[in-house]
Amino acid sequence: MSKDSAVPIGLGFPAVPNGKPVAPRPDPRAAEDLKLYLEDQNALLAGDVQKLVNTIRGDADMEQIMMDIGSISSIVGRIISDTQSSGFGEMATQLTHYRARLLESGDQGQDMANIGMNTNSHEWRMWVQTLPPIAFEMVRESKELVQQLDNVARSGRADDFS
């Protein structure tokens, strides 16, 4: 107990080695819950990316391409938001980057459509071919996020005696 208080020193607080606070451990249960949710979101994401690829192969118009980009962006936005709100936001940094790239590419395509560029032009075909690799990177990064969360969840399972 301290001299000034009847409360024992350190009660309810972790030890502070060398005068530096200990970083909080991620909650394994929260990681497990988020992982399960993200696995479902990944299935939706993979389906929407495949839809975008089929849209591109089918020479669809800009409106359909933008709808597919919007759907992918929406799913990834939820993944990022839920990851951040669960305290694991640093794990979603790359996913945030790829989402921004996809949206920027969509804007570029919209600009091309607005000036009346022909969908058979070389520039249009080159642009549309940039979309699948970005989308596939988002799927890969989202799966990596699930793997990272699984590692966090597993780290708590060995200590969990409840």
N, C-alpha and C positions, 0 to 999 in steps of 0.2 A: 504494500500500500504506500501511496505517496504521503508525505507529511501534511499536505494541504487538503487531502481528500480521504474519505473512507472507502473509496473505490480502489480495488487492487489494480496496480499498473499492468496494462496490457490485456485487461479483461475483455475478451471478445475480439481482440485484434491480433493479427499474425505477428510473430516476432519480426523485428526489424534488424536484419544482420548488417553490420557495418554502417548503421545509420541510414540505410536505404530501404524504402518500402519494398515489399515483395509484390511482384506483379500478380494480379488475380488470375487464377486458373480458369480457362474456359469451362463452361458448364457442359459436361458430357451428355446429360439428358437433353439439353436444349439443342446440342449438335445432332443428336440422334433424331429428334423430332424434325428439325430442319432438313436433315438428310432425307428422311422419308418423304417429306413434302416435295423436295427438289427432284427426287427420282420421278415423281409423277409429272412435275413440270418439264423435266427433260424429255419424257415421252411425248408430250405435247409439242415441245420445241422441235424435236427430230421430225415429227410429222409435218410441221409447218415448213421446215427447211426443205423437206422432200417435195412439198407442194410448190414451193418457190422454184425449185429445180425443174419440175414438170411444167410450170408456167413458162419458164424461160425456154425450155425445149419446144414448147407448143407455140412459140412466137406470139405470146399474148400481148395485149396492149399495155400501155403505161399504167392505166388505172388498176388493172389486175396485179401487176408487179408491185405497185405501191400498197395495195391491200395486203399482199403477202408480206412485204417488208414491215408494214404496220403490225400485223399479227405476231411476227417474230419479235419485233421490238417490244410489244406489250408483254409477252411471256418473259423475255429477258429482263424487262423493267421490274416485273413482279419478283423474279428471282433475286435481283440486286437489292430491291427494297426490303424483302423479307430477310435476306442475309444480313443487311445492315441493321435492321431493327432487332435482330437476334444477337447482335454483338459480334458478328463475324465479318463485318464489312470489309476488312482489309483483304479477305480472301476473294472478294469479288472485283478487285481492281482491274484485272485484265478483261473480265467480262464487260465491265463498264466501257473500257476502251473499244472493244469490238462492236459493241452496240452503237457507240458514237460513229465509228467508221461506216457501219451499215446505213445509219441515218444520213450521214454525209453523202454517201454514194446514191442513196435514194433522192436526195435533193439535187445532186448533179444530173441524174436521169430526168427528173422533173423539169429542170432547166432546159435540157436537150429537147424534151417533148414540147415545152412551151414555145421554143423558137421554131417548131415544126420540123425537127429533124426526122428523116425517114427511118423507120425501124429496120430497113434493109441496108442502111449505110454502114460503112466500116466502123465509124465512131460509135454508133449505137451498139453494134455487135461486140465491140471491144468493151464498152461500158457494162453491158448486161453480163458478160463473162466474169466481171469482177465480183459479182454478188454471191455466187455459190461458195467460193473459198472463204469469204468473210463469214457467211452463215455457218459453214462447217466448223470454222474456228470457234464460233460461239458455242456450238454443240460440244466440241471437244473441251473447251474451257469450263463449261457448265458441268460436264462429267468429272472433270478434275476437281471442281469445287465439292462435288458430292464425295469424292475420294478423300479430300482433306477433312471434311466433316466426319467421315467414317473413322479416320485416324484419331480425331479428337474424341469421338464417342467411345472408341475402343480403349483409349487411355484411361477412361473413367470406369470401365467395366471391371477391371482387375481389383479396383478399390471398393467397388460397390457390394456391400454385404447385406443390402436390404432385400 
